[in-house]
Amino acid sequence: MTEIFESETLTEKSADLSTALSILFAELVDGAGQDEAYTLNRGDLGLLKSLDKLSASAASARTPTGSTIAAHVEHLRYALSLMNRWNAGEKSIDADWTVAWRRTRVTAAEWKGLRDELGDESHRWLETLGTSRELDQSDLNNVIASIVHFAYHLGAIRQIDRTAGGPSARGASA
């Protein structure tokens, strides 16, 4: 891996990296196109539109382990809000990860509000990802981890309720 960056520094590759990260995150958030997809199957709607298919009662249904889709969504919203606060210049952010997991039940109005808030935080973070800038190794790790983290929860949500799933791969059997 070191050989890749021998002639160019990570800073010099920043624009390419920003483009790649924003493309990958946009696919997770807003879906994959019919012609090109990287992490989702072609034509997948992405997380936000998948969540729109679920009712508040479905989002509030507890799994055998006690989690709910509403809790996963609140957790993602909170995580992205922290990343957006970091991007805005906050240096010392005191995160309480337990708070997000306490929101397990939602009314129809709360569910719509939570989905809207996740959409807002996601699109703010997407704008940040698309902006080239110098990052130290720790910041770069956190930026990439935010995308991996989002993908993990997208998969977890789709395991909890198959209604939120995307299209199967072409030629794959279910």
N, C-alpha and C positions, 0 to 999 in steps of 0.2 A: 504494500500500500504506500510506503514511503516513496517509491519510485514514481508514482503518479504525480507527486507534488515536487519533485526535484527541480524542474524547470520553472514551475509556477508556484507561488506561495498560495496559501489558502485565501489570503486577502485578494489576490489576483483572480481567483476562481469564484469569488463571492457572488458575482452577478449570475453565473451559471448555477451555483448552488441555490441562490434565492429563487430562481426560476423553477428549478426542479422541486424544491420544497413546496412552493406555492401550488404547482401543478398537482402534486400528490395530495396535499391537504384539501385543495378544492374538490378533487375527485371524491374524497371521503365525505366531505360536507355536502356538496351539491350534485354529486353523481358523475358517472362516467359517460363519455360519448359513445355513439354507435361504432365509430371507426377506431378509436384508440382508448385503451384502458390500461392501468398499471397495477392497481391494488384490488379493484372491484371488477366484476364481469361487465362487459360492454352493455350499455343501456341501463345499468344500475342507477337508481334514483339518488343514492347517497343517504346519509343519516337523516338530514332534516326532513326530506319528503317522506322517508320511511316512517319517521315518527308521526307525521301527519295522518298516517293510516290507522294509528292506534287511538282508542278511546281513553279517557281518564281512568276508567275502571281497569282497562287492560294495563295501563301504565302503573297502576297501583297494586296490581296482583302480585302477591309475594311468591317467591320461589321457595323451594324446600330449605334453602340456606338463609331465607329472610330478606334477601334483597328484592328490589323492584326496579322496573325500568325508570320510573320517576327518580329514584335515588341515583341511578347511573347517569341520567341526564343532568340532574342537579350537580353531581360530582364533576362531570365534564364542563358544565357552565362555570362552576367555581374555579376549576383548574385553568380554563382559558381566561377568566377574569384576572387571575394572578399573573398569567403571562402578559396580558394587556397592561396591567399595572406596572410590571417590570419594564415593558417597552416604553411606557410613559415616563420612566425615570425613577420610579420608586426603588430604592436600594435595599431597604430592610423591610421585607414583607413577612409578617407573622401569620403563617397559614395554620388554620385549624381544620384539618381534613375530616374530622369526625362530624362537623356540622352538616356537610353536604349529604352524608349518609343517613341523617336523621329524617330527611324529607322523603317519606316513603309513600304517602298517600296524597293524591291531588284531586281537586274538583275539576270539572270541565274548564272553567275559567282559569284556574291555576295551571292546568296542563297546557292550555294555549299560551299563557303568559310565560311559562317555563320554556316552551319550545321557541317562542319569539326571543327570549333572552339568550338562549343557546345560539340561535341564529345570529343575533347581534354580536355576541362575543366571538363566535366562529369567524364571521366576516371581518371583524376588526383584526383578528389574529392573522387571517389570510392576507389582508393588506400589508401587515407587518412582514410576513414571510416573503412577499413579493418585492420588498425593498432591500436592495443590496447594502450591506454595511459590514464593518469589521467587527468580528466577534472573537473573544478568546475561546480557548478549548472548552471551558466549563459552560459558557453561554451557548456555544454551538451544540454541545451535548444536550442541554436543556431544550433548545429549539427543536432538534431532531426528536428528542424524547416526547415532546408535545404531540407530534404527529403519530408516533408509535402508540402513545397512550390513547389518543382518540380512536385509532384503528382497533385497539384492544376492546374498548367499550362498545364500539359499533358491533363487533363480533359477539360480545357478551349479550347485548340487547337482542340481537337476532337469534341467539340461542334461546333466550327466554321466551320470545314470542316470534314464531316463524312468519307471522303476518308482516313483520317489519323487514323481512328478507328481501333480497334482490333476486334478479333472474339467475337461473342456473347457467353454468358454463355451457356453451354450445357443444352438443354431443355427449355431455355428461349425464349419467343416470343418477336419479335421486336415491 
